[in-house]
Amino acid sequence: MHKSLFLKMVFLIILLVVVLAVIVVTLSADFNEVTRKASQTHNFFSQFVIAGGPIVWFILLPMSLISVYLAVEHSLVISRKKLLPEGVGKKIVAIMQESGLGQLPARIARENDFVSTAAAKAIAQGKGDWFRIRNLLAESLQEQALALMRRIEWINLIGNVAPMVGLFGTVVGMIQLFDAIVVAGGQPQPAQLAGGISVALVTTFWGLLIAIPALSVHGVFRNKIETLANDAVLEVDNIMPEIKRSLEKQSRVEQTKEKQPIREIPGKPTPARRESSLPL
């Protein structure tokens, strides 16, 4: 949790610095003058950042930073070590054998993996009903997998929106290009066309550059979640026999307590003795 908060703060600071730097550049020079100078230089920042215009500065660059942040955050969360640690089923079985089924939710309440979360919820809400516990285990695993799927959907959204934003920049660049031709009376100079061409090409470049890794990372995370969820189902199947045995043992103990006879209090005569002591 602390690592996630630290990463959020770092990326938000980086994003703020980038946005402030872009605003300073925008206010210090006219857009056409900036693109003209960018066409005369050959460094990466001038050709692929400054020449892209506000669409790259204020939309595509922040989207790229957000996608990188989400990829890093999800890679820390969606891992086998955290979601399905080795031997988690054996650990739960050992706890049930040692402390009993009733103490299991409290013993594993702080665990965040698939199996422990499902077992704690099922035992706490199942109320000793075997069929209800079994259904709750399956529902909990499904809910956890769907929750992770919803989290990674933001990466998929960025991957699908980024090319559309790049296409929008292409349209804007073409409009600027034809507007320069009209202003020049049909015979524009190459420098007059540089701004529109830069916006058209650079925005498309950034849109594809963001979309391809984002969609790839989303596919990797989705397959990983499905694999871990399926493995968690197998792990739950291994602990279900022990849960059933614990429920049967608990039921036998309760039945034994109900059938246990009432003991006589020492020194106190029973009703039959009192009757026998009465005078005839």
N, C-alpha and C positions, 0 to 999 in steps of 0.2 A: 504494500500500500504506500509506503514512504517512497519507494523507488518510482512508482507511478506518478506520485505528486511531484517529485523532483524533475522527472522528465517533462511533465506538463509545464512546469515553470521555465525550464530551459528553452523549450521550443517556443513558448509564448514570448519570451524575451527576444529570441532570435527573430521571430516574426515581427515584433514591434520595431526592432532596429532596422530591419529591411524596409518596412513600410515608411519609417521616418526618413531613411536615406533616399527612398524614391521620391517622397514629397519634396525634399530639399532639391533634388535634381530637377524635378518638374517646375518648381518655382524659380529656379535660378536661370533657366533657359527656355526658350520657345521650343515647342515640340519639333517643328520642321528644321530648326537649326540644329537640334540635337541629333535628329536622324541624318542630316546632311554630314555632320561631323563623324557620325558612326560609320557612314559609307566610306569615309576616307581613311578610317583606321581599320586594323585587322586583328584586334584582340577579341577574345571571347566575350567579355563583358559588353563591349560596344556593339558587336554584331548580333548577339543573341539575347541581350537584356535591354539595353537602351533602345536599340532599333525596333523592338517589339511594341513599344508604346504602352499606354496605360493599361491595356488589356492584359499584357504580360505582367506589368508591375503590380497591379492591384487585384488581379483575379488568379492568373495561372501560377505565379510564384507562391502566393499564400496557399493555393491548393496543393502545390508540390510539397511544401513544408508540412502541411497537415497530413498528407498521405505518408510521408516519411515518419512522422510522429506516431501515427496509428500503426504502421507496420512494426515499429520498434516496440510499442506498448503491447501489441498483441503477441509478438514473438516471446515476450517475457511471461505472458499469461498462458498462452496456448502451447503448453509443453507437457510432455509425458511425465516429467518429474513432478509437476504441480497438479495436473489433472488426474493422473493415474500412476501414483508412485508404486514402485516395486514392492510386492508383499503386502499391499493394503488389505486384501481379503484375509490373509492369514492373521494379520494384526487384529482385525475385527473379530474373527473367530476366537482368538486367544482372549480378548476382552470379555466376550460373552461367556466363555468357559470359566474365567476367573471371577468376574463380578456379577454375572447374570445379565439377562436381557434388559431388565429395568434400568440398569446403570449405564447401558451402552450410549444412549443419546448424550448424557452429560460428559462421558469420557471422550467422545469424538466431536463435540460441539464446535471446537475451534478448527477442525480440519476442513479444507475447502476443496478436496478432490471429489471426483464424481461419485465414487462408491460410498465414502464416508457421509457426504451430504445426503445422498439418497437413503442410506441406512438410518441415519439420525432422524430424518423426517418421517420415514415409514414406521419406525418403532414408536416415535412420540405420538403420532396421529393414528396409528393402527389399532390401539387399545386392545391388544392381545388377539385380534382377529387375523388368522393366517391369510385368508383370501384378500382382506383389505390391505395387509402389509405387502403382499406380493404385488398388488395393483399399484400401491403407492411407490414401491421401488421402481417399477417401470415408468410411471408418470414422472417421477423426479429426474430420472436419467434423461428422459425426452425433454423436459423443461430446461434442464441445464444445457443440453446440446443446442436447443433452439435459442436460448439466451445468447450463447456465444455466436451463433449464426447471425443474430440481429446486430451484434457488436461489429462483426467484420463487414456487415452490409454497407457501412459508410465508405469503406475502401472501394467496394464495387460501385457505389454511387459516384465517387470521384472519378473512377476509371471510365464510367460511361458519360459523365458530363464534360470532362476535359476535352475530348475531341470536338464536342459541340461548341464549346467556348473557342477552341482554335478555329473552327469553321466560321464562327461569328467574326473573329478577327480577320479572317481571310476576306469576308464580305466587306468589312470596313475598309481594309486596305485597297480592295478593288474600287470601292467608291471614291477613295482619295485619289487613286490613280487616274480614273476617268475625269474627276474634277480638275486635276492638274492639266490634263490634256485640253479640257474646255477652256480653262483660264489662259493657257498658252496659245490659244487659237489653232489648235490642231498640230502644232509643231513644238512640243515641249522639249526642254533640255533633259538629259539623263538625270541630272541632280534633282530636277523637279519631280521625277517619278520615283526617286529612291525611297521617299517616305512611305508611299502606298505599297510599294513592292516589299519593303522590309516588314511592315505590319502584316501583310498577307502571308508571307512565308514564315516569319518567326513565330507568329501565333500558332500556326499549324504545327510547327516543329515542337513547341512547348506542349501543345495539346496531346500529341502522340507520345512525347517523352514522358508525360505524366500517366497517360492511360495504359500504356503497355506494361510498365512495372506494377501499376496498381491492380490491374486485372489478373496479372500473373500471381501476385502475392495473395489476392483474394482466393484464387483457385487452390493455392497451396494450403492456406489456412482452412478452407472448407473441407478439403480431403483429410487434413489432419484431425479436424473435429469429428468427422464421420468415423475415422479409424479409431480414435480414442473412445468414442461413444460405443462402438461395437465391442471393443475390448472390455469396456466397463460392464456391458451386459454379461459377458462371459464371467467376469469377476464376481458379479452379483449372484450369478447362478451357483457359484462355488460356496457362497455363504448362506444361501437359502436353506439347505438341509440343516445347518446348525441353528438357524433361527427357528425352524420348525421343531427341532428337538428341544430347544429352550422353552418354546411355548408349551409343548407337551409336558415337560418337567414342571413348569410353573403351574400348569393345570392340575397335575397330580398332587402337588404340594397343597394347593388350595382345597382340593377334595379331601385330602387327609385331615386338614384342619377342621373342616366341616363335620367329618365323621368322628372326630376325637371325643370320647365320653367326658362328661363333667366329673371332675375329681371332687371327693368329699373333703371338707375342711377338717383337719385333725382336731380331736377334742370336742367336736360338735356332734351330738347324736343325730342320727338320721330320723326321719318321721316314723319309720317302723319301730325303732328303739324306743321312741317316746311313747308310742302306743302300748308297747309291752310293759312299760314301767307304770302304767296307770293301774290303780286298784280295781279289782273285780267287784 
